[in-house]
Amino acid sequence: MIGIFLVTHGTLGESLIQCACHVLNKRPPQIAQLGLAAQDDPLDILPTARQMLAWTDRGAGVLVLTDIYGATPCNVAAKLLQPGHVEGIAGVNLPMLLRVLTYRDRDMATLLQRAVSGGCDGVLHMKNG
């Protein structure tokens, strides 16, 4: 099973996990989150991020999800990447996380494709009627 590690601003990661738990009616295994505050120094956070990444990796790899490409959480997440084993996606949302939790028993390439499509497919213009 591929581990999941969210690196986000503030409490966004934990909020997404809590919402996923509500939908799934349980807390998924091998999932962790690291929320960064404005005053956090990315170099000080990196050792903690590496420890948390190691905790989520049971050998099948880890998918790191972050919120905004180019922001501090994304920059920390980028330092964790190892192509083919630790992959990252920016722009996390709840549909993406739910898709990741559904397909994490597959290979990393499939999981990456399903995660991105789930995130994009979950963004819809709602219309009345």
NUPA-235675 format. One record per atom (N, C-alpha, C, O): residue in one letter; atom name; x, y, z. Coordinates in nm, 2 decimals. Each point is the difference from the previous one (the first is absolute). Layout:
A,CA,X,Y,Z .
...
This chain:
M,N,0.09,-0.12,0.00 .
M,CA,-0.09,0.12,0.00 .
M,C,0.09,0.12,0.00 .
M,O,0.09,0.01,0.08 .
I,N,-0.12,0.09,-0.17 .
I,CA,0.07,0.12,-0.01 .
I,C,-0.04,0.09,0.12 .
I,O,-0.12,0.02,0.02 .
G,N,0.22,0.04,0.05 .
G,CA,-0.03,0.09,0.11 .
G,C,-0.04,0.14,-0.06 .
G,O,0.03,0.03,-0.11 .
I,N,-0.10,0.05,0.19 .
I,CA,-0.04,0.13,-0.04 .
I,C,0.04,0.10,0.11 .
I,O,-0.02,-0.02,0.12 .
F,N,0.09,0.13,-0.17 .
F,CA,0.05,0.10,0.09 .
F,C,-0.04,0.13,-0.05 .
F,O,0.03,0.04,-0.11 .
L,N,-0.11,0.04,0.19 .
L,CA,-0.05,0.13,-0.04 .
L,C,0.09,0.10,0.06 .
L,O,0.02,0.00,0.13 .
V,N,0.03,0.10,-0.20 .
V,CA,0.08,0.11,0.05 .
V,C,-0.07,0.13,-0.05 .
V,O,0.00,0.03,-0.12 .
T,N,-0.06,0.04,0.21 .
T,CA,-0.09,0.11,-0.03 .
T,C,0.02,0.12,0.09 .
T,O,0.07,-0.01,0.09 .
H,N,-0.15,0.11,-0.13 .
H,CA,0.00,0.12,0.09 .
H,C,-0.09,-0.03,0.12 .
H,O,-0.11,-0.06,-0.02 .
G,N,0.15,0.10,0.13 .
G,CA,-0.08,-0.01,0.12 .
G,C,-0.07,-0.14,0.02 .
G,O,0.07,-0.10,0.00 .
T,N,-0.19,0.10,0.03 .
T,CA,-0.08,-0.12,0.03 .
T,C,-0.07,-0.06,-0.12 .
T,O,-0.08,-0.09,0.02 .
L,N,0.11,0.13,-0.14 .
L,CA,-0.07,-0.05,-0.12 .
L,C,0.02,-0.15,-0.01 .
L,O,-0.10,-0.07,-0.02 .
G,N,0.22,0.02,0.04 .
G,CA,0.02,-0.14,-0.02 .
G,C,-0.08,-0.09,0.10 .
G,O,-0.07,-0.09,-0.04 .
E,N,0.07,0.13,0.17 .
E,CA,-0.08,-0.07,0.09 .
E,C,-0.15,0.01,-0.02 .
E,O,-0.07,-0.10,0.02 .
S,N,0.03,0.21,-0.07 .
S,CA,-0.14,0.02,-0.03 .
S,C,-0.05,-0.09,-0.12 .
S,O,-0.10,-0.06,0.01 .
L,N,0.19,0.05,-0.11 .
L,CA,-0.03,-0.09,-0.11 .
L,C,-0.01,-0.14,0.05 .
L,O,-0.08,-0.08,-0.05 .
I,N,0.18,0.04,0.13 .
I,CA,0.00,-0.14,0.05 .
I,C,-0.13,-0.02,0.08 .
I,O,-0.06,-0.11,-0.01 .
Q,N,0.02,0.20,0.10 .
Q,CA,-0.12,-0.02,0.08 .
Q,C,-0.12,-0.01,-0.09 .
Q,O,-0.09,-0.08,0.03 .
C,N,0.08,0.16,-0.14 .
C,CA,-0.11,-0.01,-0.09 .
C,C,0.00,-0.14,-0.07 .
C,O,-0.11,-0.06,-0.02 .
A,N,0.23,0.01,-0.02 .
A,CA,0.01,-0.13,-0.06 .
A,C,-0.05,-0.11,0.10 .
A,O,-0.07,-0.09,-0.04 .
C,N,0.11,0.11,0.16 .
C,CA,-0.04,-0.10,0.11 .
C,C,-0.15,0.00,0.01 .
C,O,-0.06,-0.10,0.02 .
H,N,0.00,0.22,-0.03 .
H,CA,-0.15,0.01,0.01 .
H,C,-0.06,-0.08,-0.12 .
H,O,-0.10,-0.07,0.02 .
V,N,0.15,0.09,-0.14 .
V,CA,-0.06,-0.06,-0.11 .
V,C,0.02,-0.15,0.00 .
V,O,-0.09,-0.08,-0.03 .
L,N,0.21,0.03,0.07 .
L,CA,0.04,-0.14,0.01 .
L,C,-0.05,-0.07,0.12 .
L,O,0.01,-0.12,0.01 .
N,N,-0.05,0.20,0.09 .
N,CA,-0.04,-0.05,0.13 .
N,C,0.12,-0.07,0.08 .
N,O,-0.03,-0.09,0.08 .
K,N,0.15,0.12,-0.11 .
K,CA,0.12,-0.05,0.07 .
K,C,0.12,0.09,-0.04 .
K,O,0.00,0.07,-0.10 .
R,N,0.10,-0.08,0.18 .
R,CA,0.13,0.07,-0.03 .
R,C,0.09,-0.10,-0.08 .
R,O,0.03,-0.11,0.05 .
P,N,0.00,0.15,-0.17 .
P,CA,0.09,-0.09,-0.08 .
P,C,0.14,-0.02,0.06 .
P,O,0.05,0.09,0.07 .
P,N,0.01,-0.20,-0.09 .
P,CA,0.13,-0.03,0.05 .
P,C,0.11,0.08,-0.08 .
P,O,-0.03,0.04,-0.12 .
Q,N,0.15,-0.03,0.17 .
Q,CA,0.11,0.05,-0.07 .
Q,C,-0.03,0.14,-0.07 .
Q,O,0.04,0.03,-0.11 .
I,N,-0.10,0.06,0.19 .
I,CA,-0.02,0.13,-0.04 .
I,C,0.04,0.10,0.11 .
I,O,-0.02,-0.02,0.11 .
A,N,0.09,0.13,-0.15 .
A,CA,0.05,0.09,0.09 .
A,C,-0.01,0.14,-0.06 .
A,O,-0.01,0.02,-0.12 .
Q,N,0.01,0.08,0.20 .
Q,CA,0.00,0.14,-0.05 .
Q,C,0.09,0.09,0.08 .
Q,O,0.02,-0.02,0.12 .
L,N,0.04,0.12,-0.19 .
L,CA,0.08,0.09,0.07 .
L,C,-0.05,0.14,-0.05 .
L,O,0.00,0.04,-0.11 .
G,N,-0.04,0.04,0.21 .
G,CA,-0.06,0.13,-0.03 .
G,C,0.11,0.11,0.04 .
G,O,0.05,0.00,0.11 .
L,N,-0.02,0.08,-0.21 .
L,CA,0.10,0.11,0.02 .
L,C,-0.07,0.13,0.04 .
L,O,-0.10,0.04,-0.06 .
A,N,0.16,0.03,0.15 .
A,CA,-0.05,0.13,0.04 .
A,C,0.09,0.11,-0.07 .
A,O,0.11,-0.04,-0.04 .
A,N,-0.16,0.16,0.04 .
A,CA,0.08,0.11,-0.07 .
A,C,0.14,0.02,0.06 .
A,O,0.09,0.03,-0.07 .
Q,N,-0.08,-0.06,0.20 .
Q,CA,0.13,0.03,0.06 .
Q,C,0.10,-0.12,-0.01 .
Q,O,0.11,0.01,0.04 .
D,N,-0.15,-0.12,-0.09 .
D,CA,0.08,-0.12,-0.02 .
D,C,0.11,0.02,-0.10 .
D,O,-0.02,0.05,-0.11 .
D,N,0.14,-0.09,0.15 .
D,CA,0.12,0.01,-0.09 .
D,C,0.00,-0.14,-0.08 .
D,O,0.01,-0.10,0.07 .
P,N,-0.02,0.10,-0.20 .
P,CA,0.00,-0.12,-0.08 .
P,C,0.12,-0.09,0.04 .
P,O,-0.01,-0.13,0.00 .
L,N,0.13,0.18,0.02 .
L,CA,0.12,-0.08,0.03 .
L,C,-0.02,-0.06,0.14 .
L,O,0.06,-0.11,0.02 .
D,N,-0.12,0.17,0.07 .
D,CA,-0.03,-0.06,0.14 .
D,C,-0.10,-0.11,-0.01 .
D,O,0.00,-0.09,0.08 .
I,N,-0.10,0.11,-0.17 .
I,CA,-0.11,-0.10,-0.01 .
I,C,0.05,-0.13,-0.08 .
I,O,-0.06,-0.10,0.03 .
L,N,0.15,0.11,-0.11 .
L,CA,0.04,-0.11,-0.09 .
L,C,0.04,-0.13,0.07 .
L,O,-0.05,-0.10,-0.04 .
P,N,0.12,0.10,0.16 .
P,CA,0.03,-0.12,0.07 .
P,C,-0.13,-0.07,0.05 .
P,O,-0.02,-0.12,-0.01 .
T,N,-0.08,0.20,0.06 .
T,CA,-0.13,-0.05,0.04 .
T,C,-0.07,-0.06,-0.12 .
T,O,-0.06,-0.11,0.01 .
A,N,0.06,0.18,-0.12 .
A,CA,-0.07,-0.05,-0.12 .
A,C,0.06,-0.13,-0.04 .
A,O,-0.07,-0.09,-0.04 .
R,N,0.20,0.07,0.04 .
R,CA,0.07,-0.12,-0.04 .
R,C,-0.04,-0.12,0.10 .
R,O,-0.02,-0.11,-0.05 .
Q,N,0.01,0.14,0.18 .
Q,CA,-0.04,-0.10,0.09 .
Q,C,-0.14,-0.05,-0.02 .
Q,O,-0.03,-0.12,0.00 .
M,N,-0.06,0.22,-0.03 .
M,CA,-0.14,-0.03,-0.03 .
M,C,-0.02,-0.08,-0.13 .
M,O,-0.08,-0.09,-0.01 .
L,N,0.16,0.13,-0.09 .
L,CA,0.00,-0.08,-0.12 .
L,C,0.04,-0.14,0.02 .
L,O,-0.06,-0.09,-0.05 .
A,N,0.17,0.07,0.13 .
A,CA,0.04,-0.14,0.02 .
A,C,-0.10,-0.08,0.08 .
A,O,-0.02,-0.12,-0.03 .
W,N,-0.06,0.19,0.11 .
W,CA,-0.10,-0.07,0.08 .
W,C,-0.11,-0.05,-0.10 .
W,O,-0.06,-0.11,0.02 .
T,N,0.03,0.18,-0.12 .
T,CA,-0.11,-0.04,-0.09 .
T,C,0.05,-0.10,-0.11 .
T,O,-0.09,-0.06,-0.07 .
D,N,0.22,0.04,0.06 .
D,CA,0.05,-0.09,-0.11 .
D,C,0.02,-0.13,0.06 .
D,O,0.09,-0.02,0.09 .
R,N,-0.16,-0.08,-0.14 .
R,CA,0.01,-0.14,0.04 .
R,C,0.07,-0.08,-0.11 .
R,O,-0.01,-0.13,0.00 .
G,N,0.07,0.20,-0.10 .
G,CA,0.07,-0.07,-0.10 .
G,C,-0.06,0.02,-0.14 .
G,O,0.07,-0.02,-0.10 .
A,N,-0.20,0.05,0.09 .
A,CA,-0.06,0.02,-0.13 .
A,C,0.01,0.15,-0.05 .
A,O,-0.05,0.03,-0.11 .
G,N,0.11,0.06,0.19 .
G,CA,0.01,0.13,-0.04 .
G,C,-0.10,0.09,0.07 .
G,O,-0.08,-0.04,0.08 .
V,N,0.09,0.17,-0.11 .
V,CA,-0.08,0.10,0.06 .
V,C,-0.04,0.11,-0.10 .
V,O,0.08,0.04,-0.08 .
L,N,-0.21,0.00,0.08 .
L,CA,-0.05,0.11,-0.08 .
L,C,-0.01,0.12,0.10 .
L,O,-0.07,-0.01,0.09 .
V,N,0.14,0.11,-0.13 .
V,CA,0.00,0.13,0.08 .
V,C,-0.10,0.09,-0.07 .
V,O,0.01,0.03,-0.11 .
L,N,-0.11,0.02,0.19 .
L,CA,-0.10,0.09,-0.05 .
L,C,0.02,0.14,0.07 .
L,O,0.02,0.00,0.12 .
T,N,-0.02,0.10,-0.20 .
T,CA,0.02,0.14,0.06 .
T,C,-0.11,0.09,-0.07 .
T,O,-0.06,-0.04,-0.10 .
D,N,0.05,0.16,0.16 .
D,CA,-0.11,0.08,-0.05 .
D,C,0.03,0.09,-0.11 .
D,O,-0.06,-0.01,-0.11 .
I,N,0.16,0.11,0.12 .
I,CA,0.02,0.10,-0.10 .
I,C,0.14,-0.02,-0.06 .
I,O,0.10,0.01,0.07 .
Y,N,-0.09,-0.03,-0.20 .
Y,CA,0.13,-0.02,-0.06 .
Y,C,0.08,0.13,0.01 .
Y,O,-0.04,0.11,-0.02 .
G,N,0.16,-0.13,0.07 .
G,CA,0.10,0.11,0.02 .
G,C,0.00,0.06,0.14 .
G,O,0.09,0.08,0.03 .
A,N,-0.19,-0.11,0.05 .
A,CA,-0.01,0.05,0.13 .
A,C,0.09,-0.08,0.10 .
A,O,0.05,-0.10,-0.04 .
T,N,-0.03,0.15,0.16 .
T,CA,0.09,-0.06,0.09 .
T,C,-0.03,-0.15,0.02 .
T,O,0.10,-0.08,0.00 .
P,N,-0.22,0.03,0.03 .
P,CA,-0.02,-0.14,0.01 .
P,C,0.04,-0.08,-0.12 .
P,O,0.05,-0.11,0.01 .
C,N,-0.08,0.16,-0.13 .
C,CA,0.04,-0.06,-0.12 .
C,C,0.15,-0.01,-0.01 .
C,O,0.06,-0.10,-0.04 .
N,N,0.01,0.20,0.07 .
N,CA,0.15,0.01,0.00 .
N,C,0.06,-0.11,0.10 .
N,O,0.10,-0.06,-0.04 .
V,N,-0.16,0.05,0.15 .
V,CA,0.04,-0.10,0.10 .
V,C,-0.02,-0.14,-0.06 .
V,O,0.09,-0.09,0.00 .
A,N,-0.21,0.07,-0.05 .
A,CA,-0.04,-0.13,-0.06 .
A,C,0.10,-0.04,-0.12 .
A,O,0.03,-0.11,-0.02 .
A,N,0.00,0.21,-0.06 .
A,CA,0.09,-0.02,-0.11 .
A,C,0.14,-0.06,0.04 .
A,O,0.06,-0.08,-0.08 .
K,N,-0.02,0.11,0.20 .
K,CA,0.13,-0.05,0.05 .
K,C,-0.01,-0.14,0.04 .
K,O,0.10,-0.07,0.02 .
L,N,-0.22,0.01,-0.01 .
L,CA,-0.02,-0.14,0.04 .
L,C,-0.01,-0.09,-0.12 .
L,O,0.01,-0.12,0.02 .
L,N,-0.03,0.17,-0.14 .
L,CA,-0.03,-0.08,-0.11 .
L,C,0.12,-0.09,-0.05 .
L,O,0.11,0.04,0.01 .
Q,N,-0.15,-0.16,-0.04 .
Q,CA,0.10,-0.10,-0.06 .
Q,C,-0.08,-0.07,-0.11 .
Q,O,-0.08,-0.09,0.02 .
P,N,0.11,0.13,-0.15 .
P,CA,-0.08,-0.05,-0.11 .
P,C,-0.03,-0.15,0.00 .
P,O,0.10,-0.08,0.02 .
G,N,-0.22,0.04,-0.03 .
G,CA,-0.04,-0.14,0.00 .
G,C,-0.03,-0.05,0.13 .
G,O,-0.07,-0.10,0.02 .
H,N,0.12,0.16,0.09 .
H,CA,-0.03,-0.05,0.13 .
H,C,-0.07,0.10,0.09 .
H,O,-0.10,-0.03,0.07 .
V,N,0.14,0.16,-0.07 .
V,CA,-0.07,0.10,0.07 .
V,C,-0.03,0.11,-0.11 .
V,O,0.08,0.07,-0.05 .
E,N,-0.21,-0.07,0.02 .
E,CA,-0.05,0.10,-0.10 .
E,C,-0.09,0.10,0.06 .
E,O,-0.05,-0.01,0.11 .
G,N,0.04,0.13,-0.17 .
G,CA,-0.08,0.11,0.05 .
G,C,-0.10,0.06,-0.09 .
G,O,0.02,0.00,-0.13 .
I,N,-0.13,0.04,0.18 .
I,CA,-0.10,0.07,-0.08 .
I,C,-0.04,0.13,0.08 .
I,O,-0.03,-0.01,0.12 .
A,N,0.02,0.12,-0.19 .
A,CA,-0.05,0.13,0.06 .
A,C,-0.14,0.02,-0.04 .
A,O,-0.05,-0.05,-0.10 .
G,N,-0.03,0.12,0.19 .
G,CA,-0.14,0.03,-0.03 .
G,C,-0.09,-0.09,0.06 .
G,O,-0.11,-0.03,-0.05 .
V,N,0.15,-0.03,0.17 .
V,CA,-0.09,-0.10,0.06 .
V,C,-0.13,0.05,0.04 .
V,O,-0.02,0.12,0.04 .
N,N,-0.08,-0.20,-0.06 .
N,CA,-0.14,0.03,0.04 .
N,C,-0.06,-0.13,0.05 .
N,O,0.06,-0.11,-0.02 .
L,N,-0.18,0.12,0.07 .
L,CA,-0.07,-0.12,0.06 .
L,C,-0.02,-0.11,-0.11 .
L,O,0.02,-0.12,0.03 .
P,N,-0.08,0.16,-0.15 .
P,CA,-0.02,-0.11,-0.10 .
P,C,0.14,-0.07,-0.03 .
P,O,0.00,-0.12,-0.03 .
M,N,0.11,0.20,0.02 .
M,CA,0.13,-0.07,-0.03 .
M,C,0.03,-0.09,0.11 .
M,O,0.04,-0.12,-0.02 .
L,N,-0.05,0.16,0.15 .
L,CA,0.04,-0.08,0.11 .
L,C,-0.09,-0.13,0.00 .
L,O,0.06,-0.11,0.02 .
L,N,-0.18,0.12,-0.04 .
L,CA,-0.09,-0.12,0.00 .
L,C,0.04,-0.09,-0.12 .
L,O,0.00,-0.13,0.02 .
R,N,0.04,0.18,-0.13 .
R,CA,0.04,-0.08,-0.11 .
R,C,0.13,-0.07,0.03 .
R,O,0.02,-0.12,-0.03 .
V,N,0.07,0.19,0.10 .
V,CA,0.13,-0.06,0.04 .
V,C,-0.02,-0.11,0.10 .
V,O,0.06,-0.11,-0.02 .
L,N,-0.15,0.13,0.11 .
L,CA,-0.03,-0.11,0.10 .
L,C,-0.06,-0.12,-0.07 .
L,O,0.01,-0.11,0.05 .
T,N,-0.08,0.13,-0.16 .
T,CA,-0.07,-0.11,-0.07 .
T,C,0.10,-0.08,-0.08 .
T,O,-0.02,-0.12,-0.02 .
Y,N,0.12,0.18,-0.04 .
Y,CA,0.09,-0.06,-0.09 .
Y,C,0.14,-0.03,0.05 .
Y,O,0.09,-0.03,-0.08 .
R,N,-0.06,0.05,0.21 .
R,CA,0.13,-0.01,0.05 .
R,C,0.06,-0.14,0.01 .
R,O,0.12,-0.02,0.02 .
D,N,-0.20,-0.08,-0.05 .
D,CA,0.05,-0.14,-0.01 .
D,C,0.05,-0.03,-0.14 .
D,O,0.06,-0.11,-0.02 .
R,N,-0.07,0.20,-0.07 .
R,CA,0.05,-0.02,-0.14 .
R,C,0.15,0.05,0.00 .
R,O,0.05,0.04,0.10 .
D,N,0.00,-0.03,-0.22 .
D,CA,0.14,0.05,-0.02 .
D,C,0.00,0.15,0.01 .
D,O,-0.10,0.07,-0.02 .
M,N,0.22,-0.01,0.03 .
M,CA,0.01,0.14,0.02 .
M,C,-0.04,0.08,-0.13 .
M,O,-0.07,0.10,0.02 .
A,N,0.10,-0.15,-0.14 .
A,CA,-0.04,0.07,-0.12 .
A,C,-0.16,0.01,-0.01 .
A,O,-0.05,0.10,-0.03 .
T,N,-0.02,-0.21,0.07 .
T,CA,-0.14,0.00,-0.01 .
T,C,-0.06,0.09,0.11 .
T,O,-0.09,0.08,-0.03 .
L,N,0.15,-0.08,0.15 .
L,CA,-0.04,0.09,0.11 .
L,C,0.02,0.14,-0.04 .
L,O,-0.09,0.09,0.03 .
L,N,0.20,-0.05,-0.09 .
L,CA,0.02,0.14,-0.04 .
L,C,-0.11,0.04,-0.10 .
L,O,-0.06,0.11,0.01 .
Q,N,0.03,-0.19,-0.11 .
Q,CA,-0.09,0.03,-0.11 .
Q,C,-0.14,0.02,0.07 .
Q,O,-0.08,0.09,-0.03 .
R,N,0.04,-0.19,0.11 .
R,CA,-0.13,0.01,0.07 .
R,C,-0.02,0.12,0.09 .
R,O,-0.10,0.06,0.01 .
A,N,0.21,-0.03,0.06 .
A,CA,0.00,0.11,0.09 .
A,C,-0.03,0.13,-0.07 .
A,O,-0.08,0.08,0.04 .
V,N,0.16,-0.05,-0.15 .
V,CA,-0.02,0.12,-0.07 .
V,C,-0.14,0.01,-0.07 .
V,O,-0.07,0.10,0.00 .
S,N,0.03,-0.21,-0.06 .
S,CA,-0.14,0.00,-0.06 .
S,C,-0.10,0.02,0.10 .
S,O,-0.10,0.06,-0.02 .
G,N,0.11,-0.13,0.14 .
G,CA,-0.10,0.02,0.11 .
G,C,-0.01,0.14,0.04 .
G,O,-0.10,0.05,0.03 .
G,N,0.22,0.02,-0.01 .
G,CA,0.00,0.14,0.04 .
G,C,-0.07,0.09,-0.10 .
G,O,-0.07,0.08,0.04 .
C,N,0.10,-0.10,-0.17 .
C,CA,-0.06,0.08,-0.10 .
C,C,-0.14,-0.03,-0.02 .
C,O,-0.08,0.09,-0.02 .
D,N,0.04,-0.22,0.02 .
D,CA,-0.14,-0.04,-0.02 .
D,C,-0.09,0.05,0.11 .
D,O,-0.12,0.01,-0.02 .
G,N,0.18,0.01,0.14 .
G,CA,-0.08,0.05,0.11 .
G,C,-0.03,0.15,0.00 .
G,O,-0.07,0.04,0.09 .
V,N,0.13,0.03,-0.19 .
V,CA,-0.03,0.14,0.00 .
V,C,-0.10,0.02,-0.11 .
V,O,0.02,-0.01,-0.12 .
L,N,-0.14,0.06,0.16 .
L,CA,-0.11,0.01,-0.10 .
L,C,-0.08,0.13,0.03 .
L,O,-0.01,0.05,0.11 .
H,N,-0.04,0.01,-0.22 .
H,CA,-0.08,0.12,0.02 .
H,C,-0.14,-0.05,0.03 .
H,O,-0.07,-0.07,-0.08 .
M,N,0.02,0.11,0.19 .
M,CA,-0.14,-0.04,0.04 .
M,C,-0.10,0.09,-0.06 .
M,O,0.02,0.12,0.00 .
K,N,-0.13,-0.18,-0.05 .
K,CA,-0.10,0.08,-0.06 .
K,C,-0.14,-0.03,0.07 .
K,O,-0.02,-0.12,0.04 .
N,N,-0.06,0.22,-0.03 .
N,CA,-0.13,-0.02,0.06 .
N,C,-0.09,-0.07,-0.10 .
N,O,-0.02,0.05,-0.11 .
G,N,-0.05,-0.15,0.16 .
G,CA,-0.10,-0.07,-0.08 .
G,C,0.06,-0.10,-0.09 .
G,O,-0.07,-0.06,-0.08 .
